[in-house]
Protein backbone atom coordinates (compact mmCIF):
# COMPACT_ATOMS: atom_id res chain seq x y z
CA UNK A 1 0.00 0.00 0.00
CA UNK A 2 1.10 3.56 -0.59
CA UNK A 3 0.88 6.01 2.33
CA UNK A 4 1.20 9.76 2.28
CA UNK A 5 1.92 11.39 5.62
CA UNK A 6 3.66 14.32 7.24
CA UNK A 7 6.08 14.28 10.14
CA UNK A 8 5.55 17.27 12.42
CA UNK A 9 6.95 19.73 13.30
CA UNK A 10 8.67 19.80 9.85
CA UNK A 11 5.34 19.22 8.09
CA UNK A 12 6.73 18.03 4.76
CA UNK A 13 4.52 15.49 2.96
CA UNK A 14 6.21 12.15 2.38
CA UNK A 15 5.15 9.00 0.54
CA UNK A 16 6.11 5.45 1.47
CA UNK A 17 5.12 1.95 0.41
CA UNK A 18 4.31 -0.63 3.09
CA UNK A 19 2.74 -4.09 2.93
CA UNK A 20 -1.06 -4.31 3.06
CA UNK A 21 -2.19 -4.58 6.66
CA UNK A 22 0.80 -2.67 8.03
CA UNK A 23 0.22 -0.86 11.29
CA UNK A 24 1.42 2.38 12.80
CA UNK A 25 4.34 0.70 14.54
CA UNK A 26 5.67 -0.56 11.18
CA UNK A 27 5.41 2.96 9.76
CA UNK A 28 7.32 4.49 12.69
CA UNK A 29 9.90 1.69 12.64
CA UNK A 30 10.46 2.10 8.87
CA UNK A 31 11.11 5.81 9.42
CA UNK A 32 13.62 4.98 12.20
CA UNK A 33 11.64 6.97 14.74
CA UNK A 34 11.23 6.09 18.41
CA UNK A 35 7.61 4.92 18.96
CA UNK A 36 7.78 6.26 22.52
CA UNK A 37 8.31 9.82 21.31
CA UNK A 38 5.85 10.02 18.39
CA UNK A 39 2.06 9.86 18.10
CA UNK A 40 0.22 9.00 14.89
CA UNK A 41 -2.84 11.03 13.98
CA UNK A 42 -5.42 9.79 11.47
CA UNK A 43 -7.75 12.53 10.24
CA UNK A 44 -6.49 14.69 13.14
CA UNK A 45 -7.21 12.13 15.88
CA UNK A 46 -4.62 10.03 17.74
CA UNK A 47 -4.67 6.30 17.02
CA UNK A 48 -3.06 3.37 18.83
CA UNK A 49 0.30 2.45 17.31
CA UNK A 50 -1.02 -1.06 16.54
CA UNK A 51 -3.90 0.27 14.37
CA UNK A 52 -3.95 -0.97 10.78
CA UNK A 53 -3.25 1.66 8.14
CA UNK A 54 -5.02 1.96 4.80
CA UNK A 55 -4.54 3.72 1.48
CA UNK A 56 -6.10 7.15 1.67
CA UNK A 57 -5.57 7.70 5.40
CA UNK A 58 -4.73 11.32 6.24
CA UNK A 59 -1.77 10.67 8.54
CA UNK A 60 0.43 12.92 10.62
CA UNK A 61 3.27 11.73 12.83
CA UNK A 62 3.78 14.17 15.68
CA UNK A 63 6.81 14.43 17.91
CA UNK A 64 5.75 14.42 21.57
CA UNK A 65 7.85 16.79 23.63
CA UNK A 66 7.53 17.10 27.37
CA UNK A 67 9.40 19.12 29.85
CA UNK A 68 9.27 20.32 33.32
C-alpha positions in Angstrom: 0.0 0.0 0.0 1.1 3.6 -0.6 0.9 6.0 2.3 1.2 9.8 2.3 1.9 11.4 5.6 3.7 14.3 7.2 6.1 14.3 10.1 5.6 17.3 12.4 6.9 19.7 13.3 8.7 19.8 9.9 5.3 19.2 8.1 6.7 18.0 4.8 4.5 15.5 3.0 6.2 12.1 2.4 5.1 9.0 0.5 6.1 5.5 1.5 5.1 1.9 0.4 4.3 -0.6 3.1 2.7 -4.1 2.9 -1.1 -4.3 3.1 -2.2 -4.6 6.7 0.8 -2.7 8.0 0.2 -0.9 11.3 1.4 2.4 12.8 4.3 0.7 14.5 5.7 -0.6 11.2 5.4 3.0 9.8 7.3 4.5 12.7 9.9 1.7 12.6 10.5 2.1 8.9 11.1 5.8 9.4 13.6 5.0 12.2 11.6 7.0 14.7 11.2 6.1 18.4 7.6 4.9 19.0 7.8 6.3 22.5 8.3 9.8 21.3 5.8 10.0 18.4 2.1 9.9 18.1 0.2 9.0 14.9 -2.8 11.0 14.0 -5.4 9.8 11.5 -7.7 12.5 10.2 -6.5 14.7 13.1 -7.2 12.1 15.9 -4.6 10.0 17.7 -4.7 6.3 17.0 -3.1 3.4 18.8 0.3 2.4 17.3 -1.0 -1.1 16.5 -3.9 0.3 14.4 -3.9 -1.0 10.8 -3.2 1.7 8.1 -5.0 2.0 4.8 -4.5 3.7 1.5 -6.1 7.2 1.7 -5.6 7.7 5.4 -4.7 11.3 6.2 -1.8 10.7 8.5 0.4 12.9 10.6 3.3 11.7 12.8 3.8 14.2 15.7 6.8 14.4 17.9 5.8 14.4 21.6 7.8 16.8 23.6 7.5 17.1 27.4 9.4 19.1 29.9 9.3 20.3 33.3 
